[in-house]
């Protein structure tokens, strides 16, 4: 049996929480358009017939400017250390910038096998825009593989999962089959309320 830890990394709003929810098959992480919605590392466990994968969804990679931001970046660095594999998730609809460069630098410093997932391809007007973006990342780091995906629709995720499992070591089943997250039920309920408040606030702002 394959088992291990995969850290999900990326800039704020890259879609890490959406992907985590899809991978584990239920909502355990808040999803919102507001940056830095995830403030601490969330552990989600995905169960497969021949594998158990523990995903670590860390806060988005950003330049820390205050105490909260510094704590969130410590969470990111902890996620880099507690892993067998890294998955860098990038928003394929956003031009490459300094934040993406910083994300690659963190991946490179970890010296751990890493895959790159180019997310939100369902929003791309021109699919051929992916090739220059992949080439850009290829010049910066030797990623194991590159996967165009949509965490929202699930497109490409079926190809991504086997690639992750193949690279994990043989190991024990760390958690029972009904275990999906380290988040207590009360905390999950509070996070879902927070997600709803964020969404309603955004809708009210747009309407006003």
ABEGO torsion letter per residue (X at the ends): XBBEBBBBBEBBGAGAAAAAAAAAGBBABBBBABBGABABBBBBBBBBAABBBBBBBBBBBBBBABAAAAAAAAAAAAAAABBABBBBBBBAABBBBAAAAAAAAAAAAAGBBBBBBBBGAAABABAAAAAAAAAAAAAABBBABBBBBBAAAGBGAAAAAAAAAAABBBBBBABBAABABABBAAAAAAAAAAAAAAAAAAAAAAAX
